[in-house]
Amino acid sequence: MKQLTFILLLAFLSTQSLAQNADSFYKKAEIKSNTGNYSAAIVLYTRAIKIDPKFTKAYYKRGFAHSMLKEYDSAVKDYTMVISKNPKHTWSYISRGSSYNKLKKFDLAMNDFNKALEIDPTNQEAYNNRGWARLGLDDKKGACKDWKKSRKMGNGEAKIILENNHCK
């Protein structure tokens, strides 16, 4: 019985150590990301993920770093990984949809913004970004409607977008 207890204790401690290592790399990556060194951040987020493949926060932040470097395909992969592990993560849908917008995959972007709004119908950013997807699909009327909704919800940027796109 003592031997089994010892083995279980070692297994627990090794798991704790791995989690701490993953968190350590994640914290270092955050510092790099916050100072704009996205390439270095990606390396550190990747190390955290290798230690703890369930570390969804690291996938999400790595996706953000890829987006900042305009590596949208890589960002999509990371956001998709988060969604596969947490299908209710609203911001992964919004972020992936934004990457799809940049890739001009407007149908896929629309799907993501719709899913984000299904999860959180009060998310002004999802309406704002869905407006851009609608515009990419030549649905200016729908785009203006989404931007108006976003503005009504408090998004100050939407007012400028409405003016620049001549929405009535």
KAWO-V119347 format. One record per residue. N is the residue number from 1. RES is the residue in one letter. SS is DSSP state (H for helix, E for strand, - for the rest). PSI is psi as a letter, one per 20 degrees, with the letter a starting at -180 (* if undefined). OMEGA is omega as a letter, one per 20 degrees, with the letter a starting at -180 (none if undefined). Layout:
n=<N N>
res=<RES RES>
ss=<SS SS>
psi=<PSI PSI>
omega=<OMEGA OMEGA>
//
This chain:
n=<1 2 3 4 5 6 7 8 9 10 11 12 13 14 15 16 17 18 19 20 21 22 23 24 25 26 27 28 29 30 31 32 33 34 35 36 37 38 39 40 41 42 43 44 45 46 47 48 49 50 51 52 53 54 55 56 57 58 59 60 61 62 63 64 65 66 67 68 69 70 71 72 73 74 75 76 77 78 79 80 81 82 83 84 85 86 87 88 89 90 91 92 93 94 95 96 97 98 99 100 101 102 103 104 105 106 107 108 109 110 111 112 113 114 115 116 117 118 119 120 121 122 123 124 125 126 127 128 129 130 131 132 133 134 135 136 137 138 139 140 141 142 143 144 145 146 147 148 149 150 151 152 153 154 155 156 157 158 159 160 161 162 163 164 165 166 167 168>
res=<M K Q L T F I L L L A F L S T Q S L A Q N A D S F Y K K A E I K S N T G N Y S A A I V L Y T R A I K I D P K F T K A Y Y K R G F A H S M L K E Y D S A V K D Y T M V I S K N P K H T W S Y I S R G S S Y N K L K K F D L A M N D F N K A L E I D P T N Q E A Y N N R G W A R L G L D D K K G A C K D W K K S R K M G N G E A K I I L E N N H C K>
ss=<- H H H H H H H H H H H H H H H H H H H H H H H H H H H H H H H H H - - - H H H H H H H H H H H H H H - - - - H H H H H H H H H H H H H - - - H H H H H H H H H H H H H H - - - - H H H H H H H H H H H H H - - - H H H H H H H H H H H H H H - - - - H H H H H H H H H H H H H - - - H H H H H H H H H H H H H - - - H H H H H H H H H - - - ->
psi=<g h g g g g g h g g g g h h g g g g g h g g h g h g h h h g g g g h j j m h g h g g g g h h g g h h g n i j m h h h g g h h g g g g g h j k m h g h g g g g h h g g h h h n i j n g h h g g g g h h g h g h j k m h g h g g g g h g g g h g g n i j o h h g g g h h g h g g g h j k m h g h g h g g h g g g g h i j o h h h g g g g g h j l p *>
omega=<r a r r r r r r r r r a r r r a r r r r r r r r r a r r r r r a a r r r a r r r r r a r r r r a r r a a r a a r r r a a r r r r r r a r a r a r r r r a a r r r r a r a a a r a a a r r a a r r r r r r a r a r a r r r r r a r r r r a r r a a a a a a r r a a r r r r r r r r a r a a r r r r r r r r r r r r r a a r a r r a r r a a r r r none>
//
